[in-house]
Amino acid sequence: MNKIKISKDKLRKLSYKITSQPDFPLYTTFLMNQASSTAQATRAEIVGQMSDLVPEFLKTDNEKSIAGWEKWYKEKKPNAVKDATKKVTGMLSNFEKALSQIDKKMVETWVEDLLITKTYVGLISQQVILQYFSSHFCQEYRLATPEEEGRGIDGFIGKVPISIKPLSYKKQKKQLNETIDVTIIFYEKNRNNGLDIEFDEEEIRKKL
C-alpha cells in the first residue's frame, strides 16, 4: 500500500488551481486576521462548526466544488458572512483608534516593560512558586540543574520533581510533541499581577 503526504505549501498551491485567490495589500490580511481573532468573528455560533458542515456537505448530492460548497453553505448559513464581516470591521475600527494613540514614547515604554519587568517576573515566577509550595508542604525546595531541566523538571519540593508551566500549556499540550512525566503545577498571571495556580495536592502528597 502506497502512502503520500501533501505538505501545507503544496496544499496551498493546489488551492490556487481550484479557484482564484484575492490579492490583498501588504499587512491587510494580518490585521484582518488579528481583528477576527480578537472579535471572535468566526466562532461556531456565528459561522457554524466547519468540521461538521463540510462532512455534511460532502454527503449531499450537490456539486463537489468551490462553487457547490459556496451555494450550499450560504443557503445553510445565510447570515454568516455578513455577521462575521460586521465583527471584523468593528474591531478594525477599534484598532484604528488605538493605532492613532501609539507614538514612539508609548512603544519605548512597552518594549522596556516587555524586556525588563515581564522578563524578570517570568524568570522568578518558578522560584516564587517553589518557595510557596515548600512552605505549603513543609518541605525544602531547590531549583533544577541544567541536566534536570533537560528532562522537563523546573525544581523539587522535597524529593518530588516539579514542572512549572503556564496555564495555557494545558490547552496546547496535545499539540506539542513533548512528554513530561513529572508533576506539573500550572500558573497564570491574574489582573492583580498575582498568580493563579492549579495543582494536584493529593498527587504531590503521595510522592513526598
GROMACS elastic network, one bead per residue, 0.5 to 0.9 nm:
[ bonds ]
;  ai    aj funct       b0    kb
    6     9     6  0.82243   500
    6    10     6  0.61574   500
    6    11     6  0.62818   500
    7    10     6  0.51172   500
    7    11     6  0.60745   500
    7    12     6  0.85561   500
    8    11     6  0.50795   500
    8    12     6  0.62039   500
    8    13     6  0.87105   500
    9    12     6  0.50974   500
    9    13     6  0.63016   500
    9    14     6  0.86955   500
   10    13     6  0.50096   500
   10    14     6  0.61595   500
   10    15     6  0.86043   500
   11    14     6  0.50431   500
   11    15     6  0.62166   500
   11    16     6  0.88436   500
   12    15     6  0.50938   500
   12    16     6  0.66106   500
   13    16     6  0.52701   500
   13    17     6  0.69377   500
   14    17     6  0.52289   500
   14    18     6  0.65934   500
   15    19     6  0.64642   500
   15    20     6  0.83780   500
   15    21     6  0.85157   500
   16    19     6  0.55180   500
   16    20     6  0.58691   500
   16    21     6  0.63173   500
   17    20     6  0.71692   500
   18    65     6  0.83806   500
   18    66     6  0.75904   500
   19    66     6  0.73243   500
   24    27     6  0.82650   500
   24    28     6  0.65260   500
   24    29     6  0.67707   500
   25    28     6  0.57602   500
   25    29     6  0.77917   500
   26    29     6  0.74985   500
   26    30     6  0.84954   500
   27    30     6  0.52248   500
   27    31     6  0.63477   500
   27    32     6  0.87372   500
   28    31     6  0.51420   500
   28    32     6  0.61114   500
   28    33     6  0.84833   500
   29    32     6  0.50218   500
   29    33     6  0.59272   500
   29    34     6  0.84712   500
   30    33     6  0.51313   500
   30    34     6  0.61892   500
   30    35     6  0.86054   500
   31    34     6  0.50916   500
   31    35     6  0.60889   500
   31    36     6  0.84958   500
   31    92     6  0.76070   500
   31    95     6  0.87219   500
   32    36     6  0.59543   500
   32    37     6  0.84525   500
   32    88     6  0.67945   500
   32    89     6  0.83175   500
   32    91     6  0.88695   500
   32    92     6  0.72343   500
   33    36     6  0.50741   500
   33    37     6  0.60806   500
   33    38     6  0.85339   500
   33    88     6  0.85467   500
   34    37     6  0.51282   500
   34    38     6  0.60565   500
   34    39     6  0.84582   500
   34    88     6  0.89034   500
   34    91     6  0.89813   500
   34    92     6  0.88105   500
   35    38     6  0.51528   500
   35    39     6  0.59444   500
   35    40     6  0.81760   500
   35    41     6  0.81782   500
   35    87     6  0.82250   500
   35    88     6  0.54734   500
   35    89     6  0.78267   500
   35    90     6  0.84623   500
   35    91     6  0.53760   500
   35    92     6  0.58245   500
   35    94     6  0.89700   500
   35    95     6  0.78062   500
   36    39     6  0.52098   500
   36    40     6  0.56697   500
   36    41     6  0.50076   500
   36    42     6  0.69058   500
   36    84     6  0.79260   500
   36    85     6  0.86511   500
   36    87     6  0.72166   500
   36    88     6  0.50980   500
   36    89     6  0.86843   500
   36    91     6  0.75667   500
   36    92     6  0.87309   500
   37    41     6  0.66646   500
   37    42     6  0.78023   500
   37    88     6  0.86112   500
   38    41     6  0.78305   500
   38    88     6  0.86381   500
   38    91     6  0.75262   500
   39    42     6  0.85029   500
   39    87     6  0.60737   500
   39    88     6  0.65280   500
   39    90     6  0.83703   500
   39    91     6  0.62540   500
   40    43     6  0.57275   500
   40    46     6  0.89421   500
   40    84     6  0.85678   500
   40    87     6  0.78748   500
   40    88     6  0.85207   500
   41    46     6  0.69907   500
   41    47     6  0.81252   500
   41    83     6  0.77607   500
   41    85     6  0.75435   500
   41    86     6  0.83285   500
   41    87     6  0.55481   500
   41    88     6  0.62877   500
   42    45     6  0.80705   500
   42    46     6  0.60654   500
   42    47     6  0.56236   500
   42    48     6  0.81502   500
   42    80     6  0.84745   500
   42    84     6  0.60846   500
   43    46     6  0.55347   500
   43    47     6  0.62495   500
   43    48     6  0.72214   500
   43    49     6  0.78448   500
   43    84     6  0.88413   500
   44    47     6  0.53054   500
   44    50     6  0.75547   500
   45    48     6  0.56705   500
   45    49     6  0.76122   500
   46    49     6  0.88913   500
   46    77     6  0.87753   500
   46    79     6  0.83409   500
   46    80     6  0.59187   500
   46    81     6  0.88090   500
   46    83     6  0.69335   500
   46    84     6  0.68471   500
   47    50     6  0.79578   500
   47    77     6  0.68999   500
   47    79     6  0.81451   500
   47    81     6  0.73583   500
   47    83     6  0.81883   500
   47    84     6  0.72799   500
   48    51     6  0.88836   500
   48    52     6  0.82523   500
   48    53     6  0.72249   500
   48    77     6  0.73314   500
   48    80     6  0.78621   500
   49    52     6  0.54884   500
   49    53     6  0.61158   500
   49    54     6  0.87233   500
   50    54     6  0.58398   500
   50    55     6  0.85312   500
   51    54     6  0.59859   500
   51    55     6  0.70069   500
   51    56     6  0.89978   500
   52    55     6  0.57906   500
   52    56     6  0.62949   500
   52    57     6  0.88186   500
   53    57     6  0.61012   500
   53    58     6  0.86749   500
   53    73     6  0.80865   500
   54    57     6  0.50406   500
   54    58     6  0.62314   500
   54    59     6  0.88081   500
   54    69     6  0.83000   500
   54    73     6  0.88779   500
   55    58     6  0.50345   500
   55    59     6  0.64413   500
   56    59     6  0.53712   500
   56    60     6  0.69104   500
   57    60     6  0.53717   500
   57    61     6  0.83573   500
   57    62     6  0.75763   500
   57    64     6  0.84765   500
   57    69     6  0.71220   500
   57    72     6  0.72626   500
   57    73     6  0.80775   500
   58    61     6  0.78541   500
   58    62     6  0.78916   500
   58    64     6  0.70598   500
   58    69     6  0.87529   500
   59    62     6  0.85041   500
   60    63     6  0.85395   500
   60    64     6  0.89978   500
   61    64     6  0.83021   500
   62    65     6  0.86838   500
   62    68     6  0.61117   500
   62    69     6  0.78855   500
   62    72     6  0.75800   500
   63    66     6  0.86945   500
   63    67     6  0.78269   500
   63    69     6  0.76216   500
   64    67     6  0.80284   500
   64    68     6  0.56971   500
   64    69     6  0.67708   500
   65    69     6  0.60435   500
   65    70     6  0.84266   500
   66    69     6  0.51211   500
   66    70     6  0.60189   500
   66    71     6  0.86226   500
   67    70     6  0.50612   500
   67    71     6  0.62065   500
   67    72     6  0.86206   500
   68    71     6  0.52957   500
   68    72     6  0.62106   500
   68    73     6  0.84931   500
   69    72     6  0.51747   500
   69    73     6  0.58361   500
   69    74     6  0.83971   500
   70    73     6  0.52077   500
   70    74     6  0.60167   500
   70    75     6  0.85056   500
   71    74     6  0.54474   500
   71    75     6  0.63151   500
   71    76     6  0.86883   500
   72    75     6  0.52641   500
   72    76     6  0.61826   500
   72    77     6  0.86343   500
   73    77     6  0.58467   500
   73    78     6  0.76232   500
   74    77     6  0.50545   500
   74    79     6  0.77700   500
   74    80     6  0.77687   500
   74    81     6  0.83865   500
   75    78     6  0.54065   500
   77    80     6  0.54942   500
   77    81     6  0.83242   500
   78    81     6  0.75483   500
   78    82     6  0.83280   500
   79    82     6  0.53835   500
   79    83     6  0.59249   500
   79    84     6  0.84681   500
   80    83     6  0.52460   500
   80    84     6  0.60120   500
   80    85     6  0.83563   500
   81    84     6  0.53082   500
   81    85     6  0.59422   500
   81    86     6  0.85437   500
   82    85     6  0.51435   500
   82    86     6  0.61839   500
   82    87     6  0.88196   500
   83    86     6  0.51837   500
   83    87     6  0.64982   500
   83    88     6  0.88622   500
   84    87     6  0.52014   500
   84    88     6  0.62655   500
   84    89     6  0.86714   500
   85    88     6  0.51210   500
   85    89     6  0.60339   500
   85    90     6  0.83605   500
   86    89     6  0.53587   500
   86    90     6  0.60367   500
   86    91     6  0.86245   500
   87    90     6  0.51620   500
   87    91     6  0.62442   500
   87    92     6  0.86582   500
   88    91     6  0.51809   500
   88    92     6  0.61241   500
   88    93     6  0.86330   500
   89    93     6  0.62085   500
   89    94     6  0.87170   500
   90    93     6  0.51689   500
   90    94     6  0.65514   500
   90    95     6  0.88393   500
   91    95     6  0.62100   500
   91    96     6  0.86130   500
   92    96     6  0.61075   500
   92    97     6  0.86742   500
   93    96     6  0.50222   500
   93    97     6  0.64098   500
   93    98     6  0.86812   500
   94    97     6  0.52144   500
   94    98     6  0.62326   500
   94    99     6  0.86190   500
   95    98     6  0.50070   500
   95    99     6  0.59805   500
   95   100     6  0.85910   500
   96    99     6  0.51224   500
   96   100     6  0.63165   500
   96   101     6  0.89802   500
   97   100     6  0.52985   500
   97   101     6  0.68646   500
   98   101     6  0.53555   500
   98   102     6  0.67690   500
   99   102     6  0.52481   500
   99   103     6  0.84741   500
  100   103     6  0.80171   500
  101   106     6  0.86389   500
  102   105     6  0.81036   500
  102   106     6  0.59733   500
  102   107     6  0.69986   500
  103   106     6  0.53904   500
  103   107     6  0.63950   500
  103   108     6  0.87460   500
  104   107     6  0.51227   500
  104   108     6  0.61312   500
  104   109     6  0.86555   500
  105   108     6  0.50527   500
  105   109     6  0.62187   500
  105   110     6  0.86385   500
  106   109     6  0.50713   500
  106   110     6  0.61527   500
  106   111     6  0.86311   500
  107   110     6  0.50184   500
  107   111     6  0.61066   500
  107   112     6  0.85155   500
  108   111     6  0.51870   500
  108   112     6  0.60977   500
  108   113     6  0.85615   500
  109   112     6  0.51661   500
  109   113     6  0.61285   500
  109   114     6  0.85922   500
  110   113     6  0.51472   500
  110   114     6  0.61656   500
  110   115     6  0.86836   500
  111   114     6  0.50292   500
  111   115     6  0.60929   500
  111   116     6  0.83379   500
  112   115     6  0.52190   500
  112   116     6  0.56881   500
  112   117     6  0.74989   500
  113   116     6  0.53963   500
  113   117     6  0.50316   500
  113   118     6  0.61433   500
  113   119     6  0.82916   500
  114   117     6  0.61265   500
  114   118     6  0.50683   500
  114   119     6  0.63188   500
  115   118     6  0.64259   500
  115   119     6  0.55087   500
  115   120     6  0.80209   500
  116   119     6  0.55325   500
  116   120     6  0.60712   500
  116   121     6  0.85944   500
  117   120     6  0.53243   500
  117   121     6  0.61036   500
  117   122     6  0.84928   500
  118   121     6  0.51309   500
  118   122     6  0.59580   500
  118   123     6  0.85352   500
  119   122     6  0.51393   500
  119   123     6  0.62182   500
  119   124     6  0.87841   500
  120   123     6  0.51051   500
  120   124     6  0.62414   500
  120   125     6  0.84793   500
  121   124     6  0.53255   500
  121   125     6  0.59018   500
  122   125     6  0.52809   500
  122   126     6  0.76748   500
  123   126     6  0.66677   500
  123   127     6  0.79894   500
  124   127     6  0.52753   500
  124   128     6  0.61648   500
  124   129     6  0.86439   500
  125   128     6  0.50715   500
  125   129     6  0.61124   500
  125   130     6  0.85862   500
  125   164     6  0.89836   500
  125   187     6  0.88818   500
  125   195     6  0.85104   500
  126   129     6  0.52335   500
  126   130     6  0.62147   500
  126   131     6  0.86007   500
  126   143     6  0.84926   500
  126   154     6  0.73505   500
  126   155     6  0.81740   500
  126   164     6  0.64621   500
  126   165     6  0.87075   500
  127   130     6  0.50707   500
  127   131     6  0.60468   500
  127   132     6  0.85438   500
  127   142     6  0.84215   500
  127   143     6  0.72155   500
  127   154     6  0.89625   500
  127   155     6  0.82975   500
  128   131     6  0.50969   500
  128   132     6  0.61829   500
  128   133     6  0.87518   500
  129   132     6  0.50606   500
  129   133     6  0.62539   500
  129   134     6  0.85270   500
  129   164     6  0.82163   500
  129   185     6  0.86885   500
  129   187     6  0.86808   500
  129   195     6  0.88501   500
  129   197     6  0.86637   500
  130   133     6  0.52279   500
  130   134     6  0.59801   500
  130   135     6  0.86557   500
  130   141     6  0.63503   500
  130   142     6  0.76259   500
  130   143     6  0.80745   500
  130   155     6  0.71899   500
  130   156     6  0.75640   500
  130   157     6  0.68636   500
  130   162     6  0.86313   500
  130   164     6  0.88525   500
  131   134     6  0.51584   500
  131   135     6  0.64754   500
  131   136     6  0.86762   500
  131   140     6  0.84401   500
  131   141     6  0.67535   500
  131   142     6  0.86686   500
  131   157     6  0.87252   500
  132   135     6  0.54091   500
  132   136     6  0.62120   500
  132   137     6  0.88116   500
  133   137     6  0.59195   500
  133   138     6  0.79510   500
  133   139     6  0.79899   500
  133   141     6  0.82745   500
  133   157     6  0.71046   500
  134   137     6  0.54108   500
  134   138     6  0.56018   500
  134   140     6  0.55107   500
  134   141     6  0.56384   500
  134   156     6  0.88745   500
  134   157     6  0.57809   500
  134   158     6  0.75347   500
  135   139     6  0.64660   500
  135   140     6  0.79218   500
  136   139     6  0.78719   500
  137   140     6  0.87613   500
  137   157     6  0.80410   500
  137   158     6  0.86449   500
  137   204     6  0.89297   500
  137   205     6  0.78972   500
  137   208     6  0.88503   500
  138   158     6  0.86526   500
  139   157     6  0.61824   500
  139   158     6  0.51227   500
  139   159     6  0.88292   500
  139   208     6  0.88042   500
  140   156     6  0.81794   500
  140   157     6  0.60864   500
  140   158     6  0.52378   500
  140   159     6  0.87515   500
  141   155     6  0.72188   500
  141   156     6  0.53832   500
  141   158     6  0.58050   500
  141   159     6  0.85353   500
  142   154     6  0.89604   500
  142   155     6  0.55802   500
  142   156     6  0.53696   500
  142   157     6  0.69911   500
  142   158     6  0.81968   500
  143   153     6  0.87665   500
  143   154     6  0.61703   500
  143   156     6  0.64049   500
  144   147     6  0.78426   500
  144   148     6  0.55418   500
  144   149     6  0.59143   500
  144   153     6  0.62512   500
  144   154     6  0.50905   500
  144   156     6  0.69018   500
  144   161     6  0.84944   500
  144   162     6  0.89196   500
  145   148     6  0.50965   500
  145   149     6  0.61260   500
  145   150     6  0.86864   500
  145   153     6  0.85802   500
  145   154     6  0.82334   500
  145   155     6  0.80932   500
  146   150     6  0.63728   500
  147   150     6  0.52057   500
  147   151     6  0.70279   500
  147   153     6  0.89542   500
  148   151     6  0.51977   500
  148   152     6  0.67982   500
  148   153     6  0.54616   500
  148   154     6  0.74456   500
  148   155     6  0.82631   500
  149   152     6  0.50713   500
  149   154     6  0.57656   500
  149   155     6  0.81961   500
  149   163     6  0.89203   500
  150   153     6  0.71956   500
  151   154     6  0.89495   500
  151   180     6  0.75556   500
  151   181     6  0.86961   500
  152   162     6  0.84704   500
  152   163     6  0.62760   500
  152   164     6  0.89856   500
  152   179     6  0.83892   500
  152   180     6  0.59480   500
  152   181     6  0.81151   500
  152   182     6  0.78667   500
  153   156     6  0.79735   500
  153   161     6  0.61645   500
  153   162     6  0.56277   500
  153   164     6  0.79081   500
  153   180     6  0.82267   500
  153   182     6  0.72847   500
  153   183     6  0.89893   500
  154   161     6  0.76106   500
  154   162     6  0.59036   500
  154   164     6  0.62221   500
  155   160     6  0.84341   500
  155   161     6  0.59879   500
  155   162     6  0.53716   500
  155   163     6  0.68511   500
  155   164     6  0.82466   500
  156   159     6  0.60985   500
  156   160     6  0.53213   500
  156   162     6  0.55147   500
  156   163     6  0.86459   500
  157   160     6  0.52296   500
  157   161     6  0.66756   500
  157   162     6  0.70719   500
  157   204     6  0.87805   500
  157   208     6  0.81846   500
  158   161     6  0.82270   500
  158   208     6  0.66692   500
  159   207     6  0.78913   500
  159   208     6  0.64142   500
  160   182     6  0.83091   500
  160   183     6  0.79385   500
  160   204     6  0.71882   500
  160   207     6  0.62531   500
  160   208     6  0.62245   500
  161   182     6  0.61130   500
  161   183     6  0.67693   500
  161   184     6  0.89399   500
  162   182     6  0.60109   500
  162   183     6  0.52093   500
  162   184     6  0.58718   500
  162   185     6  0.71077   500
  163   180     6  0.78595   500
  163   182     6  0.64908   500
  163   183     6  0.61220   500
  163   185     6  0.62313   500
  163   186     6  0.84993   500
  164   183     6  0.85848   500
  164   184     6  0.56969   500
  164   186     6  0.59427   500
  164   187     6  0.74462   500
  165   168     6  0.80412   500
  165   169     6  0.62854   500
  165   170     6  0.82143   500
  165   184     6  0.68674   500
  165   185     6  0.62754   500
  165   187     6  0.63276   500
  165   188     6  0.87330   500
  166   169     6  0.55734   500
  166   170     6  0.77860   500
  166   185     6  0.83844   500
  166   186     6  0.53345   500
  166   188     6  0.56446   500
  166   189     6  0.86284   500
  166   197     6  0.89322   500
  167   170     6  0.56588   500
  167   171     6  0.75739   500
  167   185     6  0.87284   500
  167   186     6  0.50356   500
  167   187     6  0.52389   500
  167   188     6  0.55456   500
  167   196     6  0.87765   500
  167   197     6  0.81164   500
  167   198     6  0.79478   500
  168   171     6  0.54449   500
  168   172     6  0.64473   500
  168   173     6  0.85966   500
  168   186     6  0.85078   500
  168   187     6  0.86594   500
  168   188     6  0.79592   500
  169   173     6  0.55753   500
  169   176     6  0.89479   500
  169   186     6  0.80616   500
  170   173     6  0.52917   500
  170   174     6  0.81377   500
  170   186     6  0.79131   500
  171   174     6  0.72402   500
  171   175     6  0.84317   500
  172   175     6  0.53835   500
  172   176     6  0.64063   500
  173   176     6  0.52166   500
  173   177     6  0.80489   500
  173   178     6  0.79498   500
  173   179     6  0.87140   500
  174   177     6  0.77471   500
  174   178     6  0.88802   500
  175   178     6  0.89379   500
  176   179     6  0.84834   500
  180   183     6  0.81454   500
  180   184     6  0.81609   500
  181   184     6  0.87033   500
  183   199     6  0.84372   500
  183   200     6  0.81535   500
  183   203     6  0.76570   500
  183   204     6  0.72224   500
  184   198     6  0.88236   500
  184   199     6  0.69845   500
  184   200     6  0.83103   500
  185   197     6  0.70134   500
  185   198     6  0.59882   500
  185   200     6  0.77737   500
  186   196     6  0.81620   500
  186   197     6  0.54858   500
  186   199     6  0.64099   500
  187   195     6  0.61324   500
  187   196     6  0.53729   500
  187   198     6  0.62554   500
  187   199     6  0.88161   500
  188   194     6  0.82764   500
  188   195     6  0.53924   500
  188   196     6  0.50055   500
  188   197     6  0.64735   500
  188   198     6  0.87873   500
  189   192     6  0.79830   500
  189   193     6  0.59126   500
  189   194     6  0.55713   500
  189   196     6  0.60859   500
  189   197     6  0.87976   500
  190   193     6  0.53767   500
  190   194     6  0.53953   500
  190   195     6  0.57032   500
  190   196     6  0.62626   500
  191   194     6  0.72502   500
  192   195     6  0.84549   500
  199   203     6  0.86717   500
  199   204     6  0.85965   500
  200   203     6  0.53988   500
  200   204     6  0.65559   500
  200   205     6  0.88472   500
  201   204     6  0.52686   500
  201   205     6  0.61505   500
  201   206     6  0.86269   500
  202   205     6  0.51496   500
  202   206     6  0.61418   500
  202   207     6  0.87689   500
  203   206     6  0.53148   500
  203   207     6  0.66027   500
  204   207     6  0.52513   500
  204   208     6  0.63624   500
  205   208     6  0.52033   500
